Amino acid sequence: MDHATQRKWDNAVRGYDLMNGHGPERRWAPWKRQLFEAMEGKVLFLAVGTGQDIQFFPPGREITGIDISEGMLAHARSKAERYDGRLELRHLDVHDLDYPEATFDQVFTSCTFCSVPDPVNGLRALRRVLKPGGTIGMFEHTGSRCFPFSLILNLMTPLTRRLGPELNRDTPANVRQAGFVEVRVEPVYLDVVKVIRAVSPG
Ligand SMILES: C[S@@+](CC[C@H](N)C(=O)[O-])C[C@H]1O[C@@H](n2cnc3c(N)ncnc32)[C@H](O)[C@@H]1O
């Protein structure tokens, strides 16, 4: 367990739902809902945070939600109890997944790989637990290809990194580097956020 990252996110819990639960979640709702609609089979959801994403999960699915922060998970539990399906929450670092190889049919992430300290190895860890041909669906903050947002994100990142996320990461490149194939990228909001879909070749 990466305790420095855990502490950083435990400290970010206070005010998280207030800051993110209204504007950003309302704006992103259609994309998240559409992405999660494809959930099928045994699903791993990284990182469930305070549970903001649970409202967008389709009913009746079998989902394991993990997060490195106990503080975040404590807020997610009541939302998880209201989910109309099977939703288990576990305190886990993506780098220390204790599942056997090829456990899951699908993996989903939401605003996660701007935060995981070693994104390529984190993505490789997800590939290990995905079945051959299994899919990953991601809704992620990334660097933008649109000026001046590219510049703004580069300037903001040294500050945001201290609090949690790095806003200018090239997550599609990291997904390819981790060995995923058939990588499809859909830009959202001036390319500041992206929906990324890819397949694990096994
Ligand atoms: C920006 S929050 C996003 C939470 C949630 N998906 C949302 O959209 O509200 C990033 C989350 O990633 C989690 N996280 C960061 N590094 C992690 C790791 N190595 N393993 C598991 N979770 C991690 C943090 O604890 C935090 O809950």
The ligand as an ORCA input file, in Angstrom:
! r2SCAN-3c Opt
* xyz 0 1
  C     -10.254     12.423     -8.250
  S     -10.718     11.082     -7.215
  C     -11.996     10.333     -8.188
  C     -12.987      9.572     -7.382
  C     -14.274      9.193     -8.117
  N     -14.024      8.264     -9.204
  C     -14.987     10.423     -8.607
  O     -15.030     10.648     -9.842
  O     -15.510     11.187     -7.767
  C      -9.355      9.975     -7.408
  C      -9.497      8.700     -6.586
  O      -8.427      7.810     -6.910
  C      -8.055      7.121     -5.730
  N      -6.697      6.574     -5.927
  C      -5.549      7.272     -6.161
  N      -4.509      6.437     -6.290
  C      -5.016      5.180     -6.134
  C      -4.411      3.878     -6.147
  N      -3.095      3.723     -6.327
  N      -5.204      2.791     -5.973
  C      -6.549      2.939     -5.766
  N      -7.164      4.148     -5.733
  C      -6.407      5.258     -5.913
  C      -8.140      8.205     -4.653
  O      -8.215      7.691     -3.339
  C      -9.417      8.938     -5.079
  O     -10.574      8.408     -4.456
*
